[in-house]
Structure formats: structure tokens, C-alpha cells
């Protein structure tokens, strides 16, 4: 099988992964032309991952050991245990979420920290094996210098900037038809062409 292109950003995705490994809600959005995880379904700049700062390859002279020049860190937060128990018992309707944290508790070089920068891309619906609900997000790296140049693609906003959207949407639809054994008219209808 070949790759299927994202209709928003043109990112190639392995057809087998899309059909068999991608979660159903992501696959539905992807196959209807709403975007992919790389572009945040049409919400974040692909070149800077939504940070608004020049990315990893643009600034090799500045070496950040916290984010490894990605300019962002992955942060998590959850509700405190006592409030979660009360909420589950019906005592507390909604437990407040704790602060965003990042790092590892078993690595002295990267201890758990709470000083991440602006949170800009949030994923909901995650859960640990113990059933604890988590929120995951991307946040600006607190250790990168403030004078990192703005991303030239989005102008520092971190927002998605589409290229030729109609041509990209058509190429994505064509790649989905070529990579599938399904009825091509159903695929085209999913992209809104009928």
C-alpha cells in the first residue's frame, strides 16, 4: 500500500496505519479531509509544531537539553486524588485540574518540573492504566532563550497556514483512492466531493 496524504498539510501517512492502527475518531477526521495529527487538524503550524518559534534545524547553535531544540515540551496534568475520589462518589461535581508538569521522576537530568511556558495544543481523553484521567498538551520550553527567531511560515503565531487547499484536498483524495480497495465514490463522498 502507498501513503495517504493529509488534505490540510500534505503530510504522508502510511495507508496500513490509517486503516488499521489510527483511532477511529482520528481516522474519520483524516479521511474526511479535516487534517491530521501533524497539523492539529488544521490548527497548528506544521513547521514549528505550533510554538511560533523557529524549529530544530534552523538554530543548531543554540542547544537546549530540555527540549532538544524542538522548542516545546510535552506536559501532563490530572485532578488530585482526593478530589477525584469525591467526584466519583458524587460529592464533588468537577475536580479542578492540577498544574501542568513535565519531566521524569526517575531521571536526575530531567526532574519533574512545573515551570513550562504557554500551553498551546491540548489533547483530552487520555487515561492511565489505573483509570486516572489525564490531559496532555504541548507547552513552550522554559529553558529556550527568548530571542529565538519567529517561525517564518506562521509569522510567530503558531497557527496553521494552508497552502493551496483545494489542490491539496484533491491530491489527498486521489492518494486515498489509490491506496484503497474500497469503493472510490464512497471515498470521494467522504472528502465532500459529491
N, C-alpha and C positions, 0 to 999 in steps of 0.2 A: 504494500500500500504506500501511497505517497503522502505528502503533507497537505494539511488543510490550512489555508491562510485565514488570519483574523480579518474580519471585514472592516474594523476600525483602524488598526495599526499595521496590518500586514504581517504580523508575527507568524511564522510557520509552526504548526502543531502536528505531531505525528498522528496520522489517521487512526491507528490502533488505539493510541492513548485517548483520543477524543471519543471513540466508540465504546471502549471497554473500561478505562480507568478514571476518566473525568467524572466527578459527581454529577448526578442527573440535572440539578438546577443550573450548574455551570454549563453543561453540555447544551441544555435548552437555550440559554442565553447566547452561547457561542454560535450554535447552528442557526439562530435566527438573526445573526448579524449585529448583535448588541455589543460585541467586543470580546475580550479575553482577560485572563488574569494579569497578563503583562501590562496592559494599558488600563487596568482597573475598570474594565467595561466602559471605556471611553471617558474616564475621569482623571487619569494622571498621565503626565508626560512620560513617554517610554524612554527617552534618553537620560533623564535624571531620576527616574522612578518616583517622581512627584516631589522631590526635595527642592527643586528650583535652583540647585547648585550644580556646577559642572561636575561631571561624574568621574569615575575611577580612572579612566585612561587619559583624561585631559590634564591631570595635575599630578604627575608622578613625583615631582619634587617634594610635595607635602605628603608625608607618610603617616597616616593615623592608625595606631594599633587598636583602637576601639572598634572602628567600623571598616578597617582595611580599605579606606578610600572610597567606600560606597556612598558616604555622606549621610547614611541613615542607620538606625539600629532597630531591631525587632523588639517591641515591648509587649508586656502582658499585664493584665490586671484581673482581679476577681473580687468577689464580695467576701468580707471577713466571715470566718467560720461560724461564730455565734449568731450573727445576723442571718446567715443562710439557713441555719437550723430553725431559728424563729420563723423565718419566712416559710419554710417547708411545713412548719406546724400551724401556719396560718396566723401567727402573732404579728409578724412584720410584713406588710404588703410588698415592699420592694427594698431590698438591702442596698445601701449605697456602695458603689464600686470603690475599691482601694486605689491607690496611686499606681501609675504606670511604672513598671520595673523592667530592668533588663540586666543581663549578665548571667553568670553561672555560680551556684553555691559551692561547687566542687573545684573551682579553678581560681587559684590565688591571683593570677594575672588579670582576670576579668570578674571581680566580685559583683554581687547583686547591687545595683545602683538605682536610684530614683530620680536622677537629675537629667533625664532625657529632654530634648528640646520639643518643639511644637509637634504634636501628633497630627498626621495628615492623611493616613489611609487606614481605615479600621475594618477588621473582619469580625463579625459576630457569629454566634452559633457554635463555638468550639467547646469541647467538653473533655475533661481528663478521664482516665480510666476509672477513677473513683466517683465519677458523676458530677464533679465540680465544674460549673460553667465558667468559661474564660472569655475574655475579649483579647484579641491580638491586633496590633497596629504597627505602623511604621512611624518613627519619630526622627527628627533631625539629630544627628550625632552631637553630643555636648562637647566633645573634645576636638572637633574640627575647627580650624581657625575661622574667624568671622569674615575674613577677607577673601574667601573662596569665591571666584567669579560666578556670576549667574549663568544658568543654562542658556545657551543661545537658541535652542529650539522653542522653549516656552517663555523666554524672557525673564526667568526667575519666578514665575508664578506657580510652577509645578503642575499646571493644568494641561489637559490633553489638547493638542493642536492637530487636527486632522489634515491629512494631505488632500488628495483628490478623492473624496469619499465615495462618489458614485463609481469611479473606475476601480477603487479598492474593493468595494462591495461586490462588484461584478466578478473580479478576479477571485475573491473568496468563495463566491457561489460556484464558480466554474471548478475551483480546486476541490470543493466538497462533492460535486457531481462526479468528477474524475476519480476520486478516492473511494467511491461508494458503489455498492451493488444495489442500493435501494432505487426506487423509482425517482428519476431525475426531476419530474414535475413536482413531487412532494418536497424535495429539497429546495427547488426554486420557490415554491409557495412559502416555505419556512423563512426564506430571505425576503419575503414580501414582494416578489416579482409578479405574482398573479393576484 
